[in-house]
């Protein structure tokens, strides 16, 4: 008998949160309101009192962060060559140019040793990704940024609950963006948040988040810029509040499962495992590199073989400069060999809090079986 498919990601929403969503739906007020405000306040308290604004996606948060930082036409932003494509798209959307830097093969984080060579007089910001929840070396990152006079937009889409030197990502730093997509460590179905450096920047964020519009005490409105619309609904926010209350448990369970993968596969020679990291790693995903050329199979064939054994697999990520759109803009992925290799070889194994230890053992057994055939 075939087992049900074990997906590579699965949100964990409890009955208390489902009941809270029902209450919001029955209340007659389902768009941005008191729950969104409470979600922002709770996140702010978590981040040591910093200004936080929630919105419909981390992509919106990244784009608004760049706009708030004054990034626009004629500017350059340093971006890792390996990430979800949104990391570069948002730079183009504000009129600036992404400058790619290769990543470290083990951590998949931006190679800080290559930053200096990427800086030009047009460089105004650096936008690192905390890949899989493993923090970038923030001490080195901010030293580099200060030396070159750059703003930092931390793409922490993977890193809610991660810590750098015992401090939560987002509690320190410049501009920090989180994702609450369903495959992330916590979810609001779709959603994101932006941690800002001042009340003035938070006010600017609000304009970009909702049509550039501001209402006075008498209800009269004025428009100050061509803002978009990315405000988070109360339905989504009440889910976020329920998830935040369980975040520490989610992270602890993810770390346990990731370490079990690493222990069970300690003697495995079929591919490259991610680094263990330390207790600051929140383990959004568990990725391995497989030498498909040497195995004589395509990634698609591998994914189908795993699914046939009841194991779902994701892909995180392709090298951004390898996409047709970026090739047409003149980028050459061969300039970023580590990102290109990771993009060719990466697969993400199942990792989510409701997995049992035995699920990890089963995935490892299927992985050995499928790769061992080759």
C-alpha positions in Angstrom: 0.0 0.0 0.0 1.3 3.5 -0.9 1.7 5.8 2.0 0.2 9.3 1.9 2.6 11.9 0.5 4.8 13.6 3.1 5.0 17.1 1.8 8.2 19.2 2.0 6.3 21.9 4.0 3.1 22.0 5.9 1.6 24.8 8.0 0.6 24.0 11.6 -2.6 26.0 12.5 -4.3 24.9 15.8 -8.0 24.8 16.7 -7.7 27.9 18.9 -6.5 29.9 15.9 -9.2 28.5 13.6 -11.8 29.5 16.2 -10.3 33.0 16.4 -10.5 33.3 12.6 -14.2 32.3 12.8 -14.7 35.1 15.4 -13.2 37.7 13.0 -15.3 36.5 10.1 -18.4 36.8 12.2 -17.4 40.2 13.6 -18.2 42.1 10.4 -14.7 43.6 10.3 -12.3 41.5 8.3 -9.9 43.9 6.7 -7.1 45.9 8.5 -8.2 46.7 12.0 -7.6 46.0 15.7 -6.0 42.5 15.1 -3.5 43.8 12.6 -2.6 46.6 15.1 -2.2 44.0 17.9 -0.1 41.8 15.6 2.2 44.8 14.9 2.4 45.6 18.6 3.3 42.0 19.5 6.0 41.8 16.9 7.3 45.2 18.0 7.6 43.9 21.6 9.3 40.8 20.3 11.8 43.0 18.5 12.7 45.1 21.6 10.2 47.9 20.9 11.3 48.6 17.3 8.8 50.0 14.8 7.1 47.1 12.9 4.6 47.3 10.1 2.8 44.2 8.7 1.7 43.7 5.1 0.6 41.2 2.5 4.0 39.7 1.7 7.8 39.8 2.3 8.1 40.9 -1.3 6.1 44.0 -0.5 8.2 44.5 2.6 11.4 44.4 0.6 10.2 46.8 -2.0 8.8 49.3 0.6 12.1 49.0 2.6 14.0 50.0 -0.5 11.7 52.9 -1.2 11.8 54.1 2.5 15.6 53.9 2.3 15.5 56.3 -0.7 16.7 53.7 -3.3 15.7 54.6 -6.8 16.9 55.2 -10.4 20.7 55.4 -10.8 21.4 53.4 -7.7 22.8 49.9 -7.2 21.8 47.3 -4.6 24.1 44.3 -3.7 22.0 41.1 -3.8 23.1 37.4 -3.4 23.1 35.5 -6.7 21.2 32.7 -5.0 17.8 33.5 -3.6 14.1 33.6 -4.5 13.8 35.9 -7.6 11.9 38.5 -5.6 15.2 39.5 -4.0 16.3 41.1 -7.3 12.9 41.9 -8.8 12.1 44.4 -6.1 15.4 46.3 -6.8 14.3 46.7 -10.4 10.8 47.7 -9.4 12.1 50.7 -7.6 14.2 51.7 -10.6 17.6 50.6 -9.3 20.0 47.9 -10.5 20.8 44.7 -8.7 24.5 43.8 -8.4 24.9 40.1 -7.7 27.5 38.6 -5.4 28.2 34.9 -5.2 27.3 32.9 -2.1 29.2 30.5 0.1 28.7 26.9 -0.9 28.1 25.6 2.6 25.9 28.3 4.2 24.3 29.5 0.9 24.6 33.0 2.4 26.2 35.9 0.5 30.0 35.7 0.4 31.0 38.8 2.5 34.6 38.5 1.1 33.3 39.6 -2.3 31.3 42.7 -1.1 34.1 45.2 -1.3 34.8 44.5 -5.0 31.1 44.8 -5.8 30.7 48.4 -4.3 30.7 51.3 -6.7 29.9 55.0 -6.3 26.3 54.1 -7.2 25.9 51.4 -4.5 23.4 52.6 -1.9 22.4 49.4 -0.1 23.1 45.7 0.5 20.3 43.2 0.8 21.6 39.9 2.3 19.4 36.8 2.8 19.6 34.7 6.0 19.3 31.5 3.9 17.2 28.7 5.4 17.2 30.7 8.7 21.0 30.6 9.2 22.0 34.2 10.0 24.6 36.0 7.9 27.6 37.2 10.0 25.9 40.4 11.1 29.1 41.8 12.7 31.0 41.7 9.5 28.0 42.7 7.4 27.3 45.9 9.3 31.0 46.8 9.5 31.1 46.6 5.7 28.0 48.6 5.3 29.2 51.3 7.7 32.6 51.5 5.9 30.9 52.0 2.5 28.0 54.2 3.8 25.3 51.6 2.8 21.8 51.0 4.0 21.2 47.3 4.9 17.9 45.6 4.1 18.0 42.2 5.7 15.9 39.7 3.7 14.9 37.7 6.7 12.1 35.9 4.9 13.5 32.6 6.2 14.6 33.8 9.6 11.7 34.7 11.9 12.8 33.2 15.2 16.5 33.0 14.2 19.1 34.6 16.5 22.5 36.2 16.0 24.6 36.0 19.1 21.5 35.3 21.2 19.6 38.3 19.8 16.6 37.8 17.6 17.0 38.7 14.0 15.1 42.0 13.6 15.8 43.2 17.1 18.9 44.9 16.0 20.1 46.3 12.6 18.7 48.6 9.9 15.6 47.5 7.9 14.6 43.8 8.3 11.9 42.0 6.3 10.1 38.8 7.3 7.8 36.4 5.4 4.7 34.6 6.7 4.1 32.5 3.6 2.5 29.0 4.3 5.9 27.2 3.9 7.7 29.5 6.4 8.4 28.9 10.1 5.1 30.7 10.9 2.3 31.9 8.6 -0.5 34.3 8.2 -1.5 32.4 5.0 0.2 35.2 2.9 1.9 38.0 4.7 5.1 39.7 5.8 6.5 42.4 8.1 9.0 45.2 8.0 11.1 46.3 11.0 12.1 49.9 10.6 14.7 52.1 12.2 12.6 55.1 13.2 9.1 56.5 13.6 9.6 58.7 10.5 10.4 55.6 8.4 7.4 53.8 9.8 5.2 56.7 8.7 6.7 56.6 5.3 6.1 52.8 5.2 2.4 53.4 5.9 2.2 55.7 2.9 3.8 53.2 0.6 1.6 50.4 2.1 -1.7 52.2 1.4 -1.9 54.4 -1.7 0.3 57.2 -0.3 -2.9 58.3 1.6 -3.2 59.8 5.0 -6.4 60.8 6.8 -6.7 63.5 9.4 -8.7 63.4 12.6 -11.8 64.7 10.8 -11.6 62.0 8.2 -10.3 64.2 5.4 -7.6 62.5 3.3 -4.6 63.7 1.4 -2.3 61.7 -1.0 1.5 62.3 -0.7 3.0 59.7 -3.1 2.0 57.0 -5.5 1.8 54.2 -3.0 0.6 50.7 -3.6 -1.8 48.5 -1.5 -0.3 45.9 0.7 -2.1 46.2 4.0 -2.7 43.0 6.0 -6.2 41.9 6.8 -7.4 41.1 10.4 -8.2 37.6 9.2 -4.5 37.1 8.4 -3.3 39.0 11.5 -5.3 36.8 13.9 -3.6 33.8 12.4 -0.3 35.5 12.9 -1.0 36.1 16.5 -1.8 32.5 17.1 1.4 31.5 15.3 3.6 33.9 17.2 2.5 32.4 20.4 3.8 29.0 19.2 6.9 30.3 17.4 9.5 29.2 20.0 8.1 25.7 19.9 8.1 25.6 16.1 11.8 26.6 16.0 12.8 24.1 18.6 11.0 21.3 16.8 12.5 22.3 13.4 16.0 22.4 14.9 15.5 18.9 16.4 14.3 17.5 13.1 17.2 19.1 11.2 19.7 17.7 13.6 18.1 14.3 13.2 18.6 14.5 9.5 22.2 15.5 10.0 22.8 12.6 12.4 21.0 9.9 10.4 22.9 11.1 7.2 26.2 11.6 8.9 27.8 8.7 7.0 26.0 9.5 3.7 28.3 10.2 0.7 25.6 10.8 -1.9 25.5 14.6 -1.7 26.3 17.8 0.3 24.4 18.4 3.5 23.8 21.9 5.0 25.9 23.0 7.9 24.6 22.4 11.4 24.9 26.0 12.5 24.3 26.8 16.2 21.2 27.4 18.3 20.4 30.6 16.5 19.5 28.7 13.3 15.7 28.4 12.9 15.7 25.9 10.0 13.1 27.1 7.6 14.2 24.5 5.1 16.6 21.5 4.9 18.4 21.5 1.6 20.9 19.1 0.2 23.0 19.2 -3.0 22.9 16.2 -5.3 25.4 15.8 -8.2 22.7 15.0 -10.8 25.2 14.9 -13.7 27.2 12.2 -12.0 24.1 10.4 -10.8 22.9 10.2 -14.4 19.4 11.6 -13.6 17.7 14.9 -13.8 16.3 16.8 -10.8 12.8 16.2 -12.2 13.5 12.4 -12.3 14.7 12.5 -8.7 11.7 14.4 -7.5 9.3 12.0 -9.3 11.2 9.0 -7.8 10.9 10.4 -4.3 7.2 11.2 -4.8 6.6 7.7 -6.0 7.9 6.6 -2.5 5.6 9.1 -0.7 8.2 11.9 -0.1 7.6 15.4 -1.4 10.6 17.5 -2.4 11.0 21.3 -3.0 13.7 23.3 -4.9 15.4 26.3 -3.2 16.6 28.0 -5.3 17.9 28.6 -8.9 20.6 31.2 -9.4 18.8 34.4 -10.2 21.2 35.5 -13.0 20.4 32.2 -14.8 16.8 33.1 -15.5 16.0 34.3 -19.0 14.8 37.7 -17.9 18.1 38.4 -16.1 20.1 37.0 -19.0 18.3 39.5 -21.3 19.4 42.2 -18.9 23.0 41.2 -19.5 23.8 39.1 -16.5 25.9 36.0 -16.9 25.3 33.2 -14.3 28.8 31.8 -15.0 30.2 34.7 -13.0 28.6 33.2 -9.9 29.8 29.6 -9.9 28.7 28.6 -6.4 25.2 30.0 -6.9 25.1 28.2 -10.3 26.1 24.9 -8.8 23.6 25.2 -5.9 20.9 26.1 -8.4 21.6 23.0 -10.4 21.9 20.6 -7.5 19.6 21.8 -4.7 16.6 19.9 -3.3 14.7 20.6 -0.1 13.6 17.6 2.0 10.5 17.6 4.2 10.8 19.8 7.3 7.8 21.0 9.4 6.9 20.8 13.1 4.2 18.1 12.9 6.7 15.6 11.4 7.6 12.7 13.6 11.2 11.6 14.1 10.3 8.5 12.2 9.3 10.6 9.2 12.9 11.9 9.0 14.2 8.3 9.2 11.8 7.3 6.3 12.9 10.3 4.1 16.6 9.4 4.7 15.9 5.8 3.8 14.1 6.8 0.6 16.9 9.3 -0.3 19.5 6.6 0.1 17.5 4.2 -2.0 16.8 6.6 -4.8 20.3 8.0 -5.0 21.9 4.5 -4.4 20.3 3.1 -7.5 22.5 5.4 -9.5 
